[in-house]
Amino acid sequence: MTPQSMHDAIEEWESNVEALATETTLVCSRCITDTDLWTSVEPAEEPGLCGFCGTQGNCVTFENLEPVIVEVIGQFYVSVEESGAFHDDGEWSEHVEDIQNIVNELLQDAVDSDVQAPLVRYVSSRNAVQYGFVRTRDLWASLYEFHEGDWHRFVEEARAGEPLKAAAGLAAALNPTVRRLFAKITEVATLEDRFREAQPLLWRCRPGPLVADYCHAQELGTAPDGMASAGRLNAAGHSCFYGSTTKRGAVIESAKHGGADVELWAGRFTPSRGVFHLDVMEVPDAPSPFAPDAADTHDAIEFLARFAETIRQPNNPEDTQHYLPTQIFTAYLIASQDGPEAIRFASSIDPTSENWVVFVDRDHCVDSQAPDEPELYLVLEPETVEHLIANDFIGDSV
Ligand SMILES: [Zn+2]
């Protein structure tokens, strides 16, 4: 294509979009690919000739579609002026999006590609505001506004060796919006079958020289309550068991903290029974934004996705801020009556390995045989225990 003919093609496309961006433009049900969007406008349907695919059928106008789209925007966004965002040094205090991008993204998977540009033009030209929009529903960010006093009390209690009491107190202190969304996450996870039972064999390492002889469950398993350092899922003081389904995975995780030359004691634990857990190895797909209750479900899945992404990164104990939302959500989970006993998640450093955090304290890590009770124990297999140097085991892969 010559530059001139390219230019002509763009002009033609432009005037085509412009001509179709009017209130009376008809779209048929086949060109509206999102069934939830179609359901919302269906009451207005009438027979007509589709302005896009050219077939005769049940159609609605752009004028019918606009209020539905605007309502969905209203569930996710607020104008900059209404949001209280402020301008400082030439930058907005919040991430600002313009209406065109917002509508474009909303319609991406909702209408046929020929419909998209004219409809975006029609809706955004009628709904532009001076400074653009900001997202109203960032649960992750709202957790950083969590009352510092409540968080300190939580950490204090966890350090005092009462992690469950601490978690219950923290869950009670959550603001209603956060609590509602956490409840929604639990609901979505239940619907998507992410609460499961499994009995994984879990490798765990503890740094130490040969003479330390960490060959018993209480030495190799969960640290005593009150002593644990903060992790991806636990606040300082709340001990839990981090393990990997492969020895390699466990060694790499430890080498990330201690360096490639770190000396480790390693051993494998078996759960005494099936472990009821939240599975975030894969995160469910978000529903259509036009589905009933979509905004809450979106927030829930977005949070879950970010949760999974954050915890799969190697732990950096220095970076406590980074894990605040995952720690708060975990505290909420373990505080609930029938909450999970563990979380299963992916590892970013070894794709063949699964990571698990099991909420058992040191008293529930035992040698050889679990007591005959329904409570969950992690039982060390003595024949798996060995001392190794990370580098020798994993080679140059770290
Ligand atoms: Zn059509």
Residues whose N, C-alpha, C, O or C-beta is under 5 A from the ligand:
A	BS01	ZN	C28 C31 C50 F52 C53 G54
